[in-house]
Amino acid sequence: MTMNNQGRPTAPTSTGLSAIGTVSGSRGLLQHESLIFEIGTAETTGVDLPAPQNRTGRLGGVARKVPTGLPGLSEPEMVRHYMRLSQRNYAIDLGFFPLGSCTMKHNPRLNEKMARLAGFGDIHPMQPQATVQGALQLIDELATWLKTLTNMPFVAMSPKAGAHGELCGMLAIRQALIARGEEGTRTRVLVPESAHGTNPATAVQCGFIVDEIKADKRGRVDMDDLKANLAKTDDIAGIMLTNPNTCGLFETDIREIADLIHAAGGYFYCDGANFNAIVGRVRPGDLGVDAMHINLHKTFSTPHGGGGPGSGPTVLSEALAPYAPVPFVVKNEDGVFSLVEDVDGEASESFGRMVAFHGQMGMFVRALAYILSHGADGLKQVAEDAVLNANYVAARLKHVMTPAFEGYCMHEALFSDAFTAEGIETLDIAKALIDEGYHPMTMYFPLVVHGAMLIEPTETESKAELDRFCASLESIARRAAQGDETLKGAPYLAPARRLDETRAARKPILKWTPDAPDKVAAE
């Protein structure tokens, strides 16, 4: 492949093909698409008609007096615009999504079909409870599965995302401290370097002070640093630890960590975002965990990304169960299901309500459909396959890339940029992957690894797909090690070329104006 004077790759001239990237910007069947404001004009619509004669409007005083300022498009123009934009997007239905720490796996269509059943999709949260007994029973059955898989006695179903579940667990811990009369005396929460970034933010939001715990050379909690932090103060409220952690490693000292925290009078919050790596294999309750959220949109394969919907039920130990939020489902002696919604009686010690209603019903349906499809043995295989795939990727790439830590990983493989030649960065490798037809892996995260590249293949990718991905990344890694300067210009084949990220950060163009292209050209 050769390069033209614009830095774009060109097709071999012997085939008679012209350079890739014409004046129109179209490539093959992927057509160039302008902004919607550049396609239509605000002065016309797709169905312009003459003004009616001798007729008065029926909108009265609510009729629009000024133009909308939106461009007018015909129906074919509108449909093609959004269809062409969709072709520029990347999706799990198009290819492998190797984002580490996100678990971007296939969502079975059966789950979607179940969530769209009229009995679940058409109900309203304000219906009388007598008319939604099936939905309440489903929530109760899903809760039973979650409690069984974690060996925890209670689960709060209402949190609507992972960070929301974190908040639930930490609010329960705060409420427990209040009940013990220690709200003002236990103010510190320990957070390892390898925890998810939302953990310290959640702790601070709940009024706690965060102390960071260092990672050791194995990428796990530095036990000496943990013990030193526990020894220097008696105001520890608890610890927020991710397991498996963000380096893709299982915290092998987890039981001792739990015992140390409990001996110090604190509670153990475990970030369960990576539960998919151990589901069916390890029960967090057996590890001494007091609270843990579960991302239904990761472990149990429901739509993930794009802002939602999410769901983060939070399992609680016997010590924290009394402080769980309302509402929660109970089955009465007569077999009727009901929601406990008032903070009195059975919920008198609850810290209160987190959401308006009961949580994400559609997510509950999808998650239970996934669980029932797999069964207990199938869920165990989910974790085993996720770990197997990650270790396969690590084994395939370790001869050309630098593993961040020695030994086996869990659900994701982590590499540093130590193998790259001077001047080549992680960003260059990620951009080059786009030209290979893959979404880039997670970059520069976790922060404990320089130039981090975090790859999570999930359990749903085949060996053939992983081989194709690894072959592409191997080729790029060799070029990076040799200092191939063409990597600095990637991607070449994407609908849009690489941004000037410094300029984009300092002079962002956030609103379209007719003279915006001229401004850009002048600069």
ZAMARGU-4260 file (C-alpha; in steps of 0.2 Angstrom, whole numbers, plus 5000, padded with zeros to 4 digits):
<rodrens>
0) 5000/5000/5000 | 5007/5017/4995 | 5003/5034/5002 | 4996/5049/4992 | 5001/5067/4996
5) 4987/5069/5008 | 4994/5055/5019 | 4980/5043/5014 | 4983/5025/5008 | 4980/5022/4990
10) 4974/5006/4982 | 4987/4998/4970 | 4987/5007/4953 | 4989/4990/4944 | 4970/4987/4947
15) 4965/5002/4939 | 4957/5009/4955 | 4958/5027/4960 | 4965/5033/4976 | 4954/5029/4991
20) 4945/5044/4997 | 4938/5054/4983 | 4933/5073/4982 | 4916/5068/4989 | 4924/5058/5004
25) 4915/5042/4999 | 4924/5026/5000 | 4917/5010/4992 | 4899/5008/4998 | 4902/5020/5013
30) 4896/5036/5007 | 4902/5053/5014 | 4889/5062/5025 | 4888/5080/5028 | 4880/5088/5044
35) 4861/5088/5043 | 4862/5107/5043 | 4872/5106/5027 | 4860/5095/5018 | 4844/5105/5021
40) 4840/5123/5024 | 4830/5131/5037 | 4820/5140/5024 | 4812/5124/5017 | 4805/5108/5022
45) 4803/5092/5013 | 4785/5094/5010 | 4783/5113/5006 | 4765/5118/5002 | 4757/5134/4998
50) 4749/5143/5013 | 4730/5139/5014 | 4719/5153/5008 | 4705/5160/5019 | 4708/5148/5033
55) 4712/5153/5051 | 4723/5142/5062 | 4716/5131/5076 | 4732/5133/5087 | 4726/5149/5095
60) 4740/5158/5105 | 4752/5143/5105 | 4756/5144/5086 | 4775/5146/5083 | 4780/5164/5079
65) 4798/5161/5075 | 4806/5148/5064 | 4813/5132/5072 | 4830/5135/5064 | 4830/5116/5059
70) 4835/5111/5042 | 4821/5104/5031 | 4824/5087/5023 | 4813/5075/5013 | 4809/5058/5020
75) 4822/5049/5009 | 4836/5062/5014 | 4832/5060/5033 | 4832/5041/5032 | 4848/5040/5022
80) 4856/5053/5034 | 4853/5043/5049 | 4857/5026/5041 | 4874/5033/5034 | 4878/5039/5052
85) 4874/5022/5059 | 4886/5014/5046 | 4900/5025/5054 | 4897/5018/5071 | 4904/5003/5079
90) 4894/4990/5088 | 4895/4973/5096 | 4884/4966/5082 | 4897/4972/5069 | 4913/4965/5077
95) 4924/4961/5092 | 4923/4975/5106 | 4939/4973/5116 | 4936/4987/5129 | 4944/4981/5145
100) 4934/4983/5161 | 4918/4985/5152 | 4913/4967/5146 | 4906/4972/5129 | 4898/4955/5125
105) 4884/4949/5114 | 4867/4951/5121 | 4856/4936/5116 | 4841/4941/5106 | 4830/4930/5117
110) 4833/4942/5132 | 4826/4956/5121 | 4811/4946/5116 | 4807/4942/5134 | 4809/4960/5139
115) 4797/4965/5125 | 4783/4954/5131 | 4767/4964/5133 | 4766/4958/5151 | 4783/4966/5155
120) 4785/4979/5142 | 4768/4988/5144 | 4766/4989/5162 | 4767/5005/5172 | 4776/5007/5189
125) 4761/5015/5196 | 4749/5001/5192 | 4740/4993/5208 | 4752/4979/5214 | 4738/4966/5212
130) 4739/4969/5193 | 4758/4966/5192 | 4760/4950/5202 | 4770/4942/5188 | 4782/4956/5187
135) 4785/4956/5206 | 4787/4938/5206 | 4800/4940/5193 | 4810/4953/5203 | 4809/4941/5218
140) 4815/4926/5208 | 4830/4936/5201 | 4834/4942/5218 | 4834/4924/5224 | 4847/4920/5211
145) 4858/4934/5215 | 4858/4930/5233 | 4862/4912/5230 | 4876/4916/5218 | 4884/4928/5230
150) 4879/4919/5247 | 4872/4935/5253 | 4856/4936/5263 | 4848/4952/5255 | 4849/4961/5239
155) 4843/4979/5235 | 4836/4978/5218 | 4832/4997/5215 | 4850/5004/5210 | 4850/5008/5192
160) 4869/5007/5188 | 4886/5001/5195 | 4890/5018/5203 | 4872/5019/5209 | 4875/5002/5217
165) 4891/5008/5225 | 4881/5022/5232 | 4869/5010/5239 | 4882/5000/5248 | 4891/5015/5255
170) 4875/5023/5261 | 4870/5006/5270 | 4888/5007/5278 | 4885/5025/5283 | 4868/5020/5291
175) 4875/5006/5300 | 4888/5017/5308 | 4874/5029/5313 | 4865/5015/5321 | 4881/5011/5331
180) 4883/5029/5336 | 4900/5031/5326 | 4895/5042/5311 | 4906/5056/5317 | 4921/5045/5323
185) 4923/5033/5308 | 4926/5044/5294 | 4940/5035/5283 | 4938/5023/5269 | 4952/5014/5261
190) 4953/5012/5242 | 4966/5002/5233 | 4975/5010/5218 | 4968/4995/5208 | 4950/4999/5212
195) 4937/5007/5199 | 4938/5026/5198 | 4921/5028/5204 | 4925/5020/5221 | 4934/5035/5229
200) 4921/5047/5221 | 4907/5037/5229 | 4915/5037/5246 | 4918/5056/5246 | 4900/5059/5240
205) 4894/5049/5256 | 4905/5060/5267 | 4920/5049/5270 | 4938/5054/5268 | 4948/5042/5256
210) 4965/5035/5260 | 4974/5026/5245 | 4981/5009/5247 | 4996/5005/5236 | 4998/4991/5224
215) 5012/4978/5226 | 5023/4972/5211 | 5010/4959/5208 | 4996/4971/5204 | 4987/4967/5220
220) 4984/4976/5237 | 5000/4979/5246 | 4996/4971/5262 | 5010/4980/5271 | 5003/4997/5266
225) 4985/4991/5271 | 4991/4985/5288 | 5000/5002/5291 | 4985/5012/5287 | 4974/5002/5299
230) 4987/5003/5312 | 4989/5022/5312 | 4971/5026/5315 | 4955/5020/5323 | 4943/5029/5312
235) 4941/5017/5298 | 4924/5015/5291 | 4928/5002/5278 | 4937/4997/5262 | 4931/4998/5244
240) 4940/4985/5234 | 4937/4979/5217 | 4939/4960/5214 | 4944/4954/5202 | 4953/4971/5201
245) 4955/4983/5187 | 4972/4975/5182 | 4962/4959/5178 | 4969/4950/5193 | 4960/4941/5208
250) 4965/4948/5225 | 4973/4932/5233 | 4973/4940/5250 | 4955/4944/5250 | 4950/4934/5265
255) 4964/4941/5276 | 4959/4959/5270 | 4941/4956/5275 | 4947/4949/5292 | 4958/4964/5295
260) 4944/4977/5291 | 4932/4968/5302 | 4944/4967/5316 | 4947/4986/5314 | 4928/4989/5316
265) 4925/4993/5297 | 4914/4986/5283 | 4920/4978/5267 | 4912/4985/5251 | 4917/4975/5236
270) 4915/4982/5219 | 4906/4968/5209 | 4908/4976/5192 | 4919/4961/5187 | 4908/4948/5194
275) 4907/4940/5177 | 4925/4933/5180 | 4920/4923/5195 | 4901/4920/5194 | 4897/4902/5198
280) 4915/4899/5204 | 4916/4911/5219 | 4903/4917/5231 | 4908/4934/5238 | 4899/4931/5254
285) 4911/4917/5258 | 4925/4930/5256 | 4919/4941/5270 | 4910/4954/5259 | 4897/4965/5267
290) 4891/4974/5252 | 4893/4972/5233 | 4884/4979/5218 | 4882/4968/5203 | 4881/4975/5185
295) 4867/4966/5177 | 4872/4975/5161 | 4889/4966/5162 | 4888/4949/5170 | 4871/4945/5164
300) 4872/4951/5147 | 4860/4966/5145 | 4863/4981/5134 | 4878/4991/5139 | 4885/5007/5134
305) 4878/5023/5127 | 4872/5029/5144 | 4860/5015/5148 | 4849/5007/5153 | 4859/5000/5167
310) 4855/4990/5183 | 4866/4988/5199 | 4857/4977/5212 | 4867/4977/5228 | 4869/4962/5239
315) 4871/4965/5258 | 4877/4955/5272 | 4867/4951/5288 | 4876/4966/5296 | 4870/4978/5283
320) 4853/4970/5277 | 4843/4980/5290 | 4848/4997/5282 | 4844/4992/5264 | 4834/5005/5254
325) 4816/5004/5250 | 4807/4998/5240 | 4809/4979/5240 | 4798/4964/5236 | 4792/4952/5249
330) 4781/4937/5247 | 4767/4937/5260 | 4760/4921/5269 | 4745/4920/5256 | 4757/4919/5242
335) 4754/4937/5236 | 4769/4948/5232 | 4770/4966/5238 | 4782/4980/5238 | 4788/4987/5255
340) 4789/5006/5252 | 4788/5015/5269 | 4802/5017/5281 | 4792/5010/5295 | 4789/4993/5302
345) 4799/4981/5292 | 4810/4994/5285 | 4812/5005/5300 | 4831/5005/5299 | 4832/5008/5281
350) 4842/5023/5275 | 4828/5028/5263 | 4824/5028/5245 | 4836/5029/5230 | 4824/5029/5216
355) 4806/5034/5212 | 4800/5016/5209 | 4807/4998/5210 | 4822/4999/5197 | 4824/4994/5179
360) 4811/4981/5175 | 4817/4978/5157 | 4834/4974/5164 | 4827/4962/5177 | 4818/4953/5163
365) 4834/4952/5152 | 4845/4946/5167 | 4833/4932/5173 | 4831/4926/5155 | 4850/4925/5153
370) 4851/4916/5170 | 4838/4903/5166 | 4845/4900/5149 | 4862/4896/5156 | 4857/4888/5173
375) 4870/4886/5187 | 4882/4876/5177 | 4881/4887/5162 | 4885/4902/5173 | 4900/4894/5179
380) 4905/4891/5161 | 4903/4909/5157 | 4916/4914/5170 | 4928/4900/5164 | 4926/4905/5146
385) 4929/4923/5150 | 4945/4919/5159 | 4950/4906/5146 | 4948/4919/5132 | 4958/4933/5141
390) 4972/4921/5145 | 4972/4915/5127 | 4974/4933/5121 | 4988/4936/5134 | 4997/4921/5128
395) 4995/4925/5110 | 5002/4943/5112 | 5015/4942/5126 | 5029/4938/5114 | 5027/4955/5105
400) 5019/4965/5119 | 5024/4968/5137 | 5012/4960/5150 | 5009/4972/5164 | 5011/4958/5177
405) 5017/4940/5178 | 5006/4925/5179 | 4988/4922/5174 | 4975/4935/5173 | 4956/4934/5175
410) 4944/4941/5163 | 4955/4954/5155 | 4973/4955/5149 | 4984/4970/5153 | 4999/4976/5144
415) 5011/4991/5146 | 5019/5001/5132 | 5037/4996/5137 | 5039/4986/5120 | 5036/5002/5109
420) 5050/5012/5101 | 5053/5029/5107 | 5040/5041/5100 | 5027/5028/5098 | 5012/5029/5110
425) 4998/5018/5116 | 4986/5030/5106 | 4995/5026/5090 | 4992/5008/5092 | 4974/5010/5097
430) 4971/5021/5081 | 4980/5009/5070 | 4967/4995/5076 | 4953/5006/5068 | 4961/5003/5051
435) 4961/4984/5055 | 4942/4985/5058 | 4942/4984/5077 | 4937/4996/5090 | 4952/5001/5101
440) 4955/4993/5118 | 4954/5003/5134 | 4969/5015/5134 | 4979/5022/5148 | 4969/5013/5162
445) 4972/5007/5175 | 4983/5022/5180 | 4995/5010/5189 | 5002/5004/5172 | 5011/5016/5161
450) 5003/5017/5143 | 4991/5004/5149 | 4982/4993/5136 | 4967/4983/5143 | 4959/4970/5133
455) 4943/4960/5138 | 4938/4947/5126 | 4923/4941/5136 | 4916/4924/5135 | 4906/4926/5119
460) 4920/4928/5107 | 4926/4912/5097 | 4944/4907/5095 | 4943/4911/5077 | 4938/4929/5081
465) 4952/4931/5094 | 4965/4924/5082 | 4960/4937/5069 | 4961/4951/5082 | 4977/4945/5089
470) 4985/4943/5072 | 4980/4962/5068 | 4987/4968/5085 | 5003/4957/5083 | 5006/4966/5066
475) 5004/4983/5074 | 5014/4979/5089 | 5029/4974/5078 | 5028/4990/5069 | 5027/5000/5085
480) 5042/4991/5092 | 5052/4995/5076 | 5046/5014/5077 | 5035/5014/5061 | 5031/5032/5060
485) 5016/5029/5049 | 5007/5024/5065 | 5007/5042/5070 | 4994/5046/5056 | 4982/5032/5059
490) 4968/5029/5056 | 4969/5031/5037 | 4953/5021/5032 | 4941/5027/5045 | 4927/5039/5040
495) 4936/5053/5049 | 4954/5055/5052 | 4963/5058/5069 | 4959/5074/5078 | 4971/5087/5084
500) 4967/5082/5102 | 4975/5097/5110 | 4966/5109/5098 | 4950/5100/5101 | 4952/5101/5120
505) 4957/5120/5120 | 4946/5126/5106 | 4931/5114/5105 | 4917/5118/5092 | 4902/5112/5101
510) 4888/5121/5091 | 4886/5122/5072 | 4885/5139/5064 | 4885/5142/5045 | 4903/5150/5045
515) 4911/5136/5056 | 4920/5128/5041 | 4927/5145/5036 | 4933/5148/5054 | 4942/5131/5054
520) 4950/5134/5038 | 4956/5152/5043 | 4964/5145/5059
</rodrens>
